[in-house]
Amino acid sequence: MCRFTPNRLFNVIGENDVQIEMPLTPWEAALGANIPVPTLDGPVQMKVPAGAQGGQRLRLRGRGLNRRGGGRGDEYVKLKIVNPPDLAPKERELFEPLAAASRFNPRELTPGG
């Protein structure tokens, strides 16, 4: 059995994998981005694909806990899209035309929406 000291960033999944929740801005999720992600060995750059969704999990292969027979588990990065709590006037000015031009309605994708 593997010993892992509890950590506020990482959750152990199964025996050798870890998971971290990573906040993203809406524009990083929509456009894609390269972001720094903490790992057990220190930060690495991870590519978030354009169109990423909140709750989606991306895998960093071999960045988890040591396996008993050698090798390492994986690190899963769970994406969490976070909106600015208070929009600056310029941000609002940029979001309003996007809202007017967009045909996307996420409620059409869910039952009862």
C-alpha positions in Angstrom: 0.0 0.0 0.0 1.3 3.5 -0.9 1.5 6.2 1.7 0.6 9.7 0.6 0.4 12.6 3.0 -2.9 14.5 2.5 -2.4 17.5 0.4 -4.8 20.4 -0.4 -4.1 20.3 -4.1 -4.0 16.5 -4.9 -6.6 13.8 -4.4 -5.6 10.2 -4.7 -7.7 8.2 -7.1 -7.3 4.4 -7.0 -3.8 3.2 -6.0 -1.5 5.3 -8.1 -3.3 8.1 -9.8 -3.9 11.7 -8.4 -6.3 14.4 -9.4 -6.2 18.2 -9.2 -8.9 20.7 -10.0 -7.6 23.5 -12.2 -9.5 26.8 -12.6 -9.7 28.3 -16.2 -11.0 31.5 -17.5 -13.9 31.2 -20.0 -11.7 32.4 -22.8 -8.9 29.9 -22.0 -11.6 27.1 -22.2 -13.1 28.5 -25.4 -9.9 29.3 -27.2 -7.5 26.8 -25.7 -4.4 27.7 -23.7 -1.1 26.5 -22.4 -1.3 26.7 -18.6 1.0 25.8 -15.7 -0.2 22.8 -13.7 1.2 21.7 -10.4 2.4 18.1 -10.3 4.1 16.0 -7.6 7.4 16.9 -9.2 6.8 20.6 -9.7 4.8 22.6 -12.3 4.6 21.6 -16.0 2.9 23.3 -18.9 -0.3 21.6 -20.1 -2.2 22.3 -23.3 -5.9 22.8 -22.8 -7.7 22.2 -26.1 -10.0 24.8 -27.6 -13.6 24.1 -26.6 -12.7 22.5 -23.2 -15.6 22.0 -20.9 -16.0 22.4 -17.1 -15.6 19.0 -15.4 -13.6 17.6 -18.3 -10.5 15.6 -17.2 -7.2 15.8 -19.0 -4.4 13.3 -18.2 -0.8 13.9 -17.5 0.7 10.4 -18.1 3.3 9.2 -15.6 2.8 12.2 -13.2 1.0 10.2 -10.4 2.3 8.1 -7.5 5.0 5.5 -7.8 3.7 2.0 -8.7 4.8 -1.0 -6.6 6.4 -2.8 -9.6 7.9 0.3 -11.1 6.6 3.2 -13.1 4.1 5.8 -12.1 0.4 6.4 -12.2 -1.2 9.4 -13.9 -2.3 12.8 -12.9 -5.8 13.9 -13.9 -6.5 17.6 -14.3 -10.2 18.3 -13.8 -11.1 21.6 -15.4 -13.2 24.2 -13.6 -14.3 27.2 -15.6 -14.4 30.3 -13.4 -16.0 33.6 -14.4 -14.7 37.0 -13.2 -16.7 37.8 -10.0 -16.9 41.5 -11.0 -16.5 42.6 -14.6 -14.5 45.7 -15.3 -16.2 48.1 -17.7 -13.9 47.0 -20.6 -14.7 43.3 -19.9 -18.4 44.1 -20.0 -17.9 46.0 -23.2 -16.3 43.0 -24.8 -18.8 40.4 -23.4 -21.9 42.2 -24.5 -21.3 42.0 -28.3 -20.3 38.3 -27.9 -23.6 37.6 -26.1 -25.6 39.3 -28.8 -23.7 37.5 -31.6 -23.6 34.0 -30.2 -26.2 31.4 -31.1 -24.9 29.0 -28.5 -27.5 28.1 -25.8 -26.1 25.5 -23.3 -29.7 24.8 -22.0 -30.5 23.2 -25.4 -27.9 20.5 -24.5 -29.6 19.5 -21.3 -32.8 17.6 -20.7 -35.6 20.0 -19.7 -33.7 23.0 -21.1 
